[in-house]
Amino acid sequence: MIAFFDASALIYLVEGKPPFGRRVRRALVPLTEAHPDLGTAVSRLTWLECRVGPLKASDTHALAAFDAFFARPDLVWLEPTKDVIELATAIRVKHGLRTPDALQAASGLQLGADHVFLTGDVALKRVVGLNVMLLA
């Protein structure tokens, strides 16, 4: 099993602001208990989105926390390949999602059925095959 972190979920986790940080940590407890070898995955878009806020605010502490998360050697990176872009296009057309959300969904679907997609965005539940765990 692998947990894919949408940017919103990762921001909630790393920044830890109430109540969202607590919700992510609570959601991760049963996942890690049921799957002790739970992997972690992100897309390059997650990386971009998580860095914007700290850079805008010149928040070196938050930026360092995100950079530490992204430097984990066990982290699986999902790249925006041609197949991901084509799938994201189809998802955007079918479900009317914004481009970033369609890209995140397409990235998560690259993991196959054995994944959980952690997000705060309810619209992603519409994507068939995406095992969404809503954190909002």
N, C-alpha and C positions, 0 to 999 in steps of 0.2 A: 504494500500500500504506500502511496505517495501523496503528500499534501501539497497542493499547488496554492501558493499565496497570491491572490489578486492584490493589487497595490493597496486597496483600502484595508484589507485584512492585515497586511504586513505593517502598514502605518499604525494601525490600532495596537498591534503586538509590540512593536519596537518603541513607540512613543508612550504607550501604556496609559494614556489619558482615560480617566473614568468617563462613562462606564464601559467604553469599548475595549480597552486593554484587558479588563477583567473578563469580558465576554469571550475574547479570543483564547485567553489562557484556560478558561473553563471548558471551552469546546475542545481544546487540545488534550485535556486530561483523559477522557474516555478513548480518544483516538490513539494516544500513545500507550494506554493500558491494553487496548485490544490489539495493537500493532507495535510491539516494542522496537521493531526495526523500521518504523515509519520514516520514510524519506521526505525530503523537502525539495520543492521545485519552484522556480520563478521564471518569468519571461524577461527579456531585455526591457520591455515596456514597464514592468514592475520596477525595475532598477531605475529607469528614468523618472517615473512618477514619484518614487520615494525620495529622490534627491532634490526635487524642485522646491518643496517647502523649506527645508533647512537652508538651502542655498539662498533663496529669496530673503530669509530672515537672518542670514549670516549666523545661523545656529550651529556652531562647530561641534557641540556635544551631540546633537541629534544626527548630524551628518556622520560623525565618527561611529555612532551606534549602528546606523544603516550600513556603513562601509564594513563594519565588523561582521554584520550578518551576511552581507554579500561576499565576504572573503572566506566563508566557511568552505572547507575542502570537500565536504559531502553534499554541497548544494548542487542540484541539477538545474542547468540552464537550458531553457527552451528558446530556440532561435527563431526569428521571423523568416523562415524559409519560404520559397515559392509556394509550397503546399499549404503552409500556414496562412499565407496571404490569400490564396484562392478560397480556402475554407472560411476565413474571416469575411471575405466578400459575400459568400453565400449566406453566412449567418446574418450579416448586416441586412441583406436584402430580405431574407425570410422573416427575421424577427424585429427589424427596425431598430437594432441596437446602434449606439454610437460606435464609431470606428475603434476607439480604444477598447471598448467592451467586447466588440466582435473579435479583435485581435487576442484579447486575453482568453476568451472562450475557445478560440481555435487553438491557442497554445495549450490550454488545459486538455483539450481533446486528444492531443498528441500522446498523452500518457496512457491511453487505452482505458479500459473499464475499471482498473484497479487504482483509482485515484479519488480524492476528495478535493473539491474546488472551494477554498475558503474565501468568502467575499461578504461585503456589506451591501451588495447591489442585488435587489430582488429580481430585477429584469433578467438576470442571467439564468434564473430557474427555468425560463422558457426554452433554453437550448437543450435539445434531446441528446442524451448521452453524457451530459456534463453533470457530474455528481456534486451538486451545489450544497454546501453547508452555509446557510445564511447566518451572519453574525450580528446583524442589526437588531 
